[in-house]
Amino acid sequence: MKTKNQELLEKLNRAFADNDADFIIQQVTDNIIWTAVGDFTIEGKQAFSKKIKEMVTGDPYQLDIQTIITHGKNAAVNGIMKSTKGKQYAFCDVYKFSGFKDPKISEMTSYVVEVKE
């Protein structure tokens, strides 16, 4: 049985795969910090929203979530996303929640690697 936070993270990652920017934006705090290691760091919901909307491709990705781990206010998700053009990306996202009651994501660190076939 999945916890509430595990269900939220599964929905969040499915929203990334489906380009559902609105759902993603609703799940973060106003002071969100998002780091894509080796690429960028964004602070604040306005900057986060802008970046998420820039990432929307229109084409959904195939998503294979391999693991969702939650412990207290911390969590991690890893898996593979495949584009309709055949590109594959392995990812691991590490999250920090704002609290336990109606949690929102306050920090997110993303590790993304293109998988060569």
Phi and psi in degrees as a GROMACS rama.xvg file:
@    title "Ramachandran Plot"
@    xaxis  label "Phi"
@    yaxis  label "Psi"
@TYPE xy
-84.5247  146.354  LYS-2
-78.479  168.741  THR-3
-58.4739  -43.1774  LYS-4
-68.706  -36.7219  ASN-5
-64.1133  -41.6339  GLN-6
-63.1034  -42.5179  GLU-7
-60.9581  -45.0763  LEU-8
-67.7443  -34.5606  LEU-9
-64.615  -45.6337  GLU-10
-62.9781  -39.9747  LYS-11
-62.1843  -46.5057  LEU-12
-68.6248  -33.9554  ASN-13
-66.1095  -35.38  ARG-14
-65.7556  -38.6379  ALA-15
-59.7351  -46.2774  PHE-16
-65.0698  -34.1073  ALA-17
-92.5495  3.36023  ASP-18
61.5549  36.6902  ASN-19
-92.4187  76.8713  ASP-20
-58.5372  -40.7109  ALA-21
-60.6108  -45.0478  ASP-22
-62.0017  -44.8828  PHE-23
-59.433  -47.7286  ILE-24
-61.9579  -34.7266  ILE-25
-68.4992  -18.0339  GLN-26
-93.0161  2.65732  GLN-27
-115.806  158.846  VAL-28
-78.9242  166.257  THR-29
-64.7896  -26.9939  ASP-30
-106.458  31.7893  ASN-31
-52.8574  140.779  ILE-32
-120.908  120.893  ILE-33
-122.576  121.633  TRP-34
-116.28  123.597  THR-35
-100.744  105.926  ALA-36
-55.4199  128.142  VAL-37
81.5223  2.17623  GLY-38
-128.915  -59.4026  ASP-39
-159.884  162.624  PHE-40
-131.767  131.291  THR-41
-122.205  138.083  ILE-42
-125.144  132.022  GLU-43
97.2031  147.605  GLY-44
-65.5109  -34.187  LYS-45
-64.5468  -47.3598  GLN-46
-66.1631  -38.5723  ALA-47
-61.1201  -47.8124  PHE-48
-58.8994  -44.0765  SER-49
-60.6456  -45.9426  LYS-50
-65.2264  -42.5742  LYS-51
-61.3531  -44.7279  ILE-52
-66.5045  -31.6894  LYS-53
-67.7784  -28.0859  GLU-54
-81.7061  -14.4752  MET-55
-64.1454  122.964  VAL-56
-100.888  -19.2537  THR-57
93.5242  -37.6123  GLY-58
-91.7866  129.553  ASP-59
-71.6628  156.622  PRO-60
-102.348  150.204  TYR-61
-81.6292  130.434  GLN-62
-116.297  130.913  LEU-63
-124.784  99.549  ASP-64
-82.0403  124.924  ILE-65
-94.1681  -41.4476  GLN-66
-147.166  139.205  THR-67
-127.189  120.443  ILE-68
-120.079  130.337  ILE-69
-128.702  144.073  THR-70
-155.325  108.994  HIS-71
61.1331  -126.504  GLY-72
-88.2867  1.19946  LYS-73
-111.532  150.909  ASN-74
-156.52  163.224  ALA-75
-148.371  146.163  ALA-76
-134.983  135.158  VAL-77
-133.96  156.644  ASN-78
174.994  -160.58  GLY-79
-130.361  136.78  ILE-80
-117.738  135.213  MET-81
-120.514  129.649  LYS-82
-83.3529  164.467  SER-83
-68.4034  -16.6342  THR-84
-91.3609  4.64004  LYS-85
94.5003  -2.92066  GLY-86
-77.6513  144.085  LYS-87
-122.987  140.69  GLN-88
-129.956  124.597  TYR-89
-87.5166  137.654  ALA-90
-137.646  155.081  PHE-91
-143.119  121.552  CYS-92
-113.25  132.433  ASP-93
-110.611  128.646  VAL-94
-119.099  153.516  TYR-95
-127.77  128.918  LYS-96
-90.8033  154.066  PHE-97
-71.8686  -24.9702  SER-98
178.097  -163.83  GLY-99
-103.427  -31.363  PHE-100
-93.9749  121.818  LYS-101
49.4222  59.1943  ASP-102
-67.902  144.878  PRO-103
-122.129  160.645  LYS-104
-85.3603  123.808  ILE-105
-103.847  -22.4917  SER-106
-144.329  143.395  GLU-107
-145.284  128.429  MET-108
-119.456  123.19  THR-109
-112.562  132.211  SER-110
-115.471  120.004  TYR-111
-131.212  131.125  VAL-112
-131.882  128.873  VAL-113
-72.0363  131.053  GLU-114
-94.4663  118.62  VAL-115
-85.7481  136.936  LYS-116
